[in-house]
């Protein structure tokens, strides 16, 4: 029995991580008796609503893409979502300090976050795979973004009696860098007579790096840069709050809920451009018999291409400010310690993440926890989410007032060998942190 | 103990990796795009005028030696000359009483209208499809005068053989405005029927006012005239008995690398030329290596082309629109690189068209030209 238990612990650690104290709910701290110093915490989330298996298919000794002739259109396109997105988030808590005050518990935190992602509408693959029989195509969900910002937070949690606590955390956000390519309108209409492209899109890039130049017609010229890079200097400012509550209605039972990152950043985009207009391609007009040669046709096509570029290429605009919400997360948890052995708990939790640039993500889990105060903690969970089955393990160990904690959450479906690219839609979370507990 | 832990944990780790997706074995980068169908508007070709077509067929220079182009661009054969010319001084001298208005007799006149080259054109099916005869009068006086007479157009050169008369028309008191050399006193338009080879002007008179000399600003040196202009508009009356090849060279469509099996070209042919065009055959020209290693451009035998139909004839300002569809299909394998096209046309006489006059300003256009590829376009290494 002892060996089996140790083997399980070891396997879970090899599987990626162990759990630890989290900072998801600012009300959690209200019941702490002593302060702490968080020396660092790293958390990464990687969410993709389709996996590599939607694009790669084993065929004999090789892999082929979904666009290969051996892959039927309904097989390839049937595995895609309406909007195929990949979203990544990296949270890095540099340092936190928490101390118990007269009434409640105070925390100050310093950290940094980065969000990045890309979304590709299914219509693009439909055009490539099947052709242009279906029309019109709405491609406005084609977008890419990335941003990074620093956080300075102050949190306060207040116990109300011995069964209830409220917590709030106010964060000052300093935007470091942001790039976005988004379209309000991106339509392709193909008829017997013409291809029509209607575009209204922005490209925004903060310019603490070098300034992008412009050509003679005031289009952004991505081959021309000027100025000196100033990476790290804020290019945006914002505010966000975390709110939470914890309720312990009776011994062993805990309910908690929190919402995080309710707010946003007002960015200043020094490199900004807008592509707008309509372009209609209805072929080459007035071709003479003499012009029916490849060189002359190519020359005429090039002229048309230049016309199309006038719509597609972003026209430089003066720097502009845009308010962008940061990814919002809401979570709820219920935990019940077994009366016959309070070290063992059963857990239920839910999570929701909303972000303007991605499809919303949710999940619900159930799990078991083993908690040995001042020694170790181990939790297992499984459930279902927006992308299917999910599971997770988390744990922590304490030694000489240091608590090392880690968590690993994933879906199923496997990965490409020697790579971490998931084959199926997946939500993968890796967490690791270290806390010094002030006794 | 430690070895046991590792051995237990390793399978858990490796169970996540699906060896079927081992990218180190390589990813086939061949992709086939637009597997159902992709259609691309190509645009418009034209307008192409008869000059383009005739020059392309090698008939341009030959035709110039036979026909002229009038102000409206129509191809015509034309004769013009003077049938009468007399100075005011002589007219006045021969009047019995110059102080009174008088009727002056004009001598009968006949002329040959025959075109010797017409028989050669008729061998190609080209013939007059409309004949215009216009008689114009010149009046040097400051006062209006009038002309009367009888015109006879004949299928014989002298215009006097009664059995060959095409048209006989009298005109009376046709006004000729003062000090104007181009007063149209008679116009005849003939559509169909025999070709005029001669004409005769008979019993013509000119009604002049009193004191002719006083009303001549040139004091007797102004001339009374009667000029004629015969214009035969040519058109295609019969099908041209030869097939006309039109070559589109240097097309150089690199289709071979895209592994296309079937392509369709659709267009709407707008034609205001009063000829019908039949597409008998379309040959796809490809490059073929000979036994001596030299490559030659030859028609492909592996590609079948389904030509469209007959392009209907139109007329100036009233084009007909005919949908046309050409399917290029590889009988076996794929369509190779296409170096050019050779289109074999038949030039057919127009049917159901009232105005058959051929004009250099008439045109044919291939509008809404569109290429459709079915079955996909394969690209290596996208």
Interface residues (C-beta under 8 A of the other chain):
Chain A: X6 X7 X10 X11 X14 X15 X52 X53 X56 X58 X59 X61 X62 X63 X64 X65 X67 X68 X69 X73 X127 X128 X129 X130 X131 X132 X133 X190 X192 X193 X194 X195 X281 X282 X283 X284 X285 X286 X287 X288 X289 X292 X293 X294 X295 X414 X415 X416 X417 X418 X419 X423
Chain B: X4 X5 X8 X9 X10 X12 X13 X15 X16 X17 X18 X19 X20 X21 X22 X23 X24 X25 X26 X27 X28 X29 X30 X31 X32 X33 X34 X35 X36 X37 X38 X39 X40 X41 X42 X43 X44 X45 X46 X47 X48 X52 X56 X248 X249 X250 X251 X252 X253 X368 X369 X370 X376 X378 X382
